[in-house]
Amino acid sequence: MNPTYGPEAEAYRDKVQAFLAEKLPTNWAGIGQLPADEVRDFVTSWRTTLYEAGYLAPGWPVEYGGAGLSALEQVILAEEFARAGVPTGGPNDGFGIQMLGNTLLVWGTDEQKRHYLPRILSGEDIWCQGYSEPNAGSDLGSLGLRATLDGDVWVLNGQKIWTSAGHLADHIFTLARTDPDAPKHKGISFLLVDMRQPGIEVRPIRMISGESEFNEVFYTDATTPKTEVVGGVNNGWAVAMSLLGYERGAAAATNPIRYQGELDRLFLLAKERGLTTDPVIRQRLAWCYSKVAMMRYLGMRVLTQFLNGHQPGPDAAITKLYWSEYHQRATELALDILGPEAMVPSGRKPTSAFGADDAGAPNSSASWTDTFLNARAATIYAGSSQIQRNILGEMVLGLPKEPRPD
Ligand SMILES: Cc1cc2nc3c(=O)[nH]c(=O)nc-3n(C[C@H](O)[C@H](O)[C@H](O)COP(=O)(O)OP(=O)(O)OC[C@H]3O[C@@H](n4cnc5c(N)ncnc54)[C@H](O)[C@@H]3O)c2cc1C
């Protein structure tokens, strides 16, 4: 583990800081300082700024609209953006850029890369992820969405669920069963589907926080051209798994910065409520402090591997497991500090249902209460904690596989 940065790296950091100073308003203290109703407009215009600078997908080759940055430059850019408290893209860019785009770079045909990658960056195509089904979540290999080839098109019938930001998307990357007679992991294909057709219906699901961030997606004779398969027919499982590595591992560099910022707010909250002399609260704050410090070292280890050319694989489960479980206990502590106030939340709410509230957010009870509720979901989405532990046991530590009912 040696993430020390040489002089060229620090020169690049200066360049990124100069970019931020030029493009952001003076006295900028993070997107959390903006009133909630101004956030959407800021994110849209900031996305355009990043697009024009090539910073939406900094690691992608320039021919596809990226900035062609080295691994080290990408890490520095991500660190500086996290420190400045600015988003790295729009609400669906996690799906379009981090997940699908990176996966297409590995598995896509030249034509798929040339067609889709620039459109993801320009915002012409907005993506969501169609993996889970009512009877296939952890056991994703049991998925039942059927895709049957009819001449030059795949015809899809079935249902997906928990499709985050599906109501904002016009394209879905989806896993479908294309050979029902093959063993379950060998009969699946990874398909790209345009959602703007009568055969696709999106129905929002209301969450515990009152918001509707995710959806059910129904396919009734929906179609997609035969060529819209990524990685080959019936080879979707391998493609799906490499995408999950990008989904689970991406935040190793920036999470320690975000969670340290949140922890500083938590210290402030305890101070404001006169609880920093309470021995139990102090002990729990110290626990959070040590966990965020460990998160930083864990992040450094992942970064060192990334800088040495290692792409996230099954070991990305460590990062996912660590931050999601930490965050539930940290936000529980925030609610205990707030006491009865947590039952009547007021003030600015978080603008995203994922992770810590935005940098610069006020210490309002609504910020903490919503973040607490959202943190419940984090040990489920992108693979539950139990599944991350199974992956670590079986695929990283090489322990015997758990018995499977089939
Ligand atoms: C906020 C949110 C957003 C999401 N966004 C998306 C999205 O955009 N696209 C998408 O496709 N999906 C999405 N999901 C779905 C998510 O991937 C699934 O919820 C998750 O994989 C778990 O599947 P499940 O809900 O069917 O639970 P189940 O698989 O039924 O699991 C139920 C419980 O059993 C445990 N369990 C299951 N199998 C085992 C085992 N072998 N060993 C030990 N314990 C086990 C689980 O850990 C869990 O505690 C989202 C989920 C949430 C909560």
The ligand as an SDF file (V2000), in Angstrom:
LIG
                    3D

 53 58  0  0  0  0  0  0  0  0999 V2000
  -32.6010    1.1950   -2.8530 C   0  0  0  0  0  0  0  0  0  0  0  0
  -32.4160    0.0430   -3.7900 C   0  0  0  0  0  0  0  0  0  0  0  0
  -32.0750    0.2700   -5.1020 C   0  0  0  0  0  0  0  0  0  0  0  0
  -31.9330   -0.7930   -5.9880 C   0  0  0  0  0  0  0  0  0  0  0  0
  -31.6430   -0.5270   -7.3100 N   0  0  0  0  0  0  0  0  0  0  0  0
  -31.6050   -1.5460   -8.1970 C   0  0  0  0  0  0  0  0  0  0  0  0
  -31.4330   -1.2790   -9.5950 C   0  0  0  0  0  0  0  0  0  0  0  0
  -31.2960   -0.1360  -10.0280 O   0  0  0  0  0  0  0  0  0  0  0  0
  -31.4600   -2.3260  -10.4530 N   0  0  0  0  0  0  0  0  0  0  0  0
  -31.5930   -3.6220  -10.0250 C   0  0  0  0  0  0  0  0  0  0  0  0
  -31.5720   -4.5210  -10.8670 O   0  0  0  0  0  0  0  0  0  0  0  0
  -31.7670   -3.9170   -8.7140 N   0  0  0  0  0  0  0  0  0  0  0  0
  -31.7830   -2.9100   -7.7930 C   0  0  0  0  0  0  0  0  0  0  0  0
  -31.9700   -3.1760   -6.4470 N   0  0  0  0  0  0  0  0  0  0  0  0
  -32.2230   -4.5680   -6.0370 C   0  0  0  0  0  0  0  0  0  0  0  0
  -31.1120   -5.2190   -5.2470 C   0  0  0  0  0  0  0  0  0  0  0  0
  -30.0420   -5.5770   -6.0800 O   0  0  0  0  0  0  0  0  0  0  0  0
  -31.7370   -6.4520   -4.5380 C   0  0  0  0  0  0  0  0  0  0  0  0
  -32.6930   -5.9730   -3.6090 O   0  0  0  0  0  0  0  0  0  0  0  0
  -30.7020   -7.2770   -3.8250 C   0  0  0  0  0  0  0  0  0  0  0  0
  -29.8740   -7.9170   -4.7470 O   0  0  0  0  0  0  0  0  0  0  0  0
  -31.3250   -8.3170   -2.8720 C   0  0  0  0  0  0  0  0  0  0  0  0
  -32.2790   -9.0760   -3.5370 O   0  0  0  0  0  0  0  0  0  0  0  0
  -33.7590   -9.2530   -2.9420 P   0  0  0  0  0  0  0  0  0  0  0  0
  -34.2940   -7.9150   -2.5910 O   0  0  0  0  0  0  0  0  0  0  0  0
  -34.5400  -10.0780   -3.9170 O   0  0  0  0  0  0  0  0  0  0  0  0
  -33.5880  -10.0410   -1.5780 O   0  0  0  0  0  0  0  0  0  0  0  0
  -33.3990  -11.6120   -1.4070 P   0  0  0  0  0  0  0  0  0  0  0  0
  -32.4180  -12.1050   -2.4140 O   0  0  0  0  0  0  0  0  0  0  0  0
  -34.7470  -12.2780   -1.3880 O   0  0  0  0  0  0  0  0  0  0  0  0
  -32.7330  -11.7110    0.0120 O   0  0  0  0  0  0  0  0  0  0  0  0
  -33.4990  -11.6770    1.2340 C   0  0  0  0  0  0  0  0  0  0  0  0
  -32.5510  -11.9000    2.4040 C   0  0  0  0  0  0  0  0  0  0  0  0
  -31.9500  -13.2010    2.3210 O   0  0  0  0  0  0  0  0  0  0  0  0
  -30.5170  -13.1100    2.3410 C   0  0  0  0  0  0  0  0  0  0  0  0
  -29.9450  -14.1320    1.4720 N   0  0  0  0  0  0  0  0  0  0  0  0
  -30.3270  -14.4200    0.2010 C   0  0  0  0  0  0  0  0  0  0  0  0
  -29.5460  -15.3850   -0.3060 N   0  0  0  0  0  0  0  0  0  0  0  0
  -28.6270  -15.7260    0.6530 C   0  0  0  0  0  0  0  0  0  0  0  0
  -27.5450  -16.6530    0.7220 C   0  0  0  0  0  0  0  0  0  0  0  0
  -27.2340  -17.4270   -0.3090 N   0  0  0  0  0  0  0  0  0  0  0  0
  -26.8240  -16.6860    1.8690 N   0  0  0  0  0  0  0  0  0  0  0  0
  -27.1100  -15.8900    2.9210 C   0  0  0  0  0  0  0  0  0  0  0  0
  -28.1460  -14.9830    2.9180 N   0  0  0  0  0  0  0  0  0  0  0  0
  -28.8820  -14.9000    1.7900 C   0  0  0  0  0  0  0  0  0  0  0  0
  -30.2250  -11.7060    1.8060 C   0  0  0  0  0  0  0  0  0  0  0  0
  -28.9620  -11.2440    2.2180 O   0  0  0  0  0  0  0  0  0  0  0  0
  -31.3670  -10.9110    2.4100 C   0  0  0  0  0  0  0  0  0  0  0  0
  -31.0650  -10.5660    3.7390 O   0  0  0  0  0  0  0  0  0  0  0  0
  -32.1030   -2.1330   -5.5360 C   0  0  0  0  0  0  0  0  0  0  0  0
  -32.4280   -2.3770   -4.1860 C   0  0  0  0  0  0  0  0  0  0  0  0
  -32.5930   -1.3130   -3.3290 C   0  0  0  0  0  0  0  0  0  0  0  0
  -32.9470   -1.6180   -1.8870 C   0  0  0  0  0  0  0  0  0  0  0  0
  1  2  1  0
  2  3  1  0
  2 52  2  0
  3  4  2  0
  4  5  1  0
  4 50  1  0
  5  6  2  0
  6  7  1  0
  6 13  1  0
  7  8  2  0
  7  9  1  0
  9 10  1  0
 10 11  2  0
 10 12  1  0
 12 13  2  0
 13 14  1  0
 14 15  1  0
 14 50  1  0
 15 16  1  0
 16 17  1  0
 16 18  1  0
 18 19  1  0
 18 20  1  0
 20 21  1  0
 20 22  1  0
 22 23  1  0
 23 24  1  0
 24 25  2  0
 24 26  1  0
 24 27  1  0
 27 28  1  0
 28 29  2  0
 28 30  1  0
 28 31  1  0
 31 32  1  0
 32 33  1  0
 33 34  1  0
 33 48  1  0
 34 35  1  0
 35 36  1  0
 35 46  1  0
 36 37  1  0
 36 45  1  0
 37 38  2  0
 38 39  1  0
 39 40  1  0
 39 45  2  0
 40 41  1  0
 40 42  2  0
 42 43  1  0
 43 44  2  0
 44 45  1  0
 46 47  1  0
 46 48  1  0
 48 49  1  0
 50 51  2  0
 51 52  1  0
 52 53  1  0
M  END
$$$$
